[in-house]
Amino acid sequence: MSKQRKDLVILGIDPGTATTGWGVIREKKGDCEVVAYGAIETSKNKKNVDRLKEIANDLEILIARYKPDEAGIEDLFFCNNATTAIKVAQARGVMLLVCGRAKLPIGEYTPLQVKQSLTGYGKADKQQVQHMVKEFLKLKKIPRPDDAADALAVAICHQSSRRIKDLRQIS
């Protein structure tokens, strides 16, 4: 039987170059509570390499502060702008590297998986997902900025996915 930890801290990340959303939740006996959330913002006036270094440094600080046990990172889904997709993919690579160096087990989830996990519908709109984040974490209002709410959604998706995986190992 899979041994469930009493408290499991999960870092959720919504990748971006200008704005990277992050959210930390704590699972206690199957329930989740929000620990903290926010966004890493970089200036468009900086060189790309400097933006990536800033993201890496800030993420390292977050990991040191909140000491997550695991991380969930949203996969990319772009269909229009290849240049933007490449830059966000570079930022996402930095995030994977930082989490990997911190020895965090990482779950990667498509936007469809995140939406389905929270709403039961893979094509839910942003407002539906944000509302479910608020309800699931028993918050008084929807977290801002949007990127932070999205990161909390990724953390919740990771927690749900991990619990399903644990249940499959039991049976």
Number of C-alpha atoms within 10 A of each C-alpha: 9 10 7 12 11 10 15 17 23 30 32 33 32 28 28 23 22 18 20 24 25 28 29 27 25 23 17 14 11 14 12 20 16 21 13 15 22 20 23 19 16 20 13 10 8 10 10 16 11 13 19 23 14 16 26 21 12 15 20 16 12 18 18 11 9 15 15 21 17 21 26 30 25 25 20 18 11 11 7 8 8 10 9 13 17 13 16 21 18 18 24 24 15 18 22 20 13 18 23 13 10 16 12 19 13 18 19 19 19 15 20 15 21 29 25 16 20 22 18 12 15 15 15 16 11 12 11 15 24 24 17 17 26 19 13 16 17 13 13 8 11 19 20 14 13 18 23 27 29 29 30 32 31 37 34 30 25 27 28 16 18 14 14 12 12 15 12 11 10 10 6
